[in-house]
Amino acid sequence: MSNSLHENIEVIESGYEFLLAYAAQGRESDDGSDTRATLSGMSDATVAIVTSLGDEDGEFPAVVVDDSRKAGAAIRLVLGQDKISSELVDNLNASIHLRALLTDLFLLSETGNSNQRD
């Protein structure tokens, strides 16, 4: 697995951990938090994963690309809101699209199953 793919996986995994903590805070707004920056980084990482795996052969890279597109769309929907509440983030965390991507990335990381070249 390439370093850039690994870095994007880390951005999404650590972002999800941040969002879990944010969801538990009961906030009405993201003012004064790193929530938007975290979500923006996760969004960028989903785009980078699509780009890096989009030309790979095999069934699983295609699954990861599809799930990255779906999770990225959900993240960008949340980013488009004026206020990002803990409840909204909790719903994003529960999204099947984000959870599917996380599971894909765990599998990809554990198997090292990418022929990705830099």
TARA-V150558 format. One record per helix or strand. SS is the DSSP state (h for helix, s for strand). FROM is the first residue (numbers start at 0). LEN is the number of residues. If there is no record, write none. Layout:
# TARA-V150558
[[SS,FROM,LEN] [SS,FROM,LEN]]
This chain:
# TARA-V150558
[[h,2,21] [h,34,19] [h,58,21] [h,85,9] [h,95,16]]
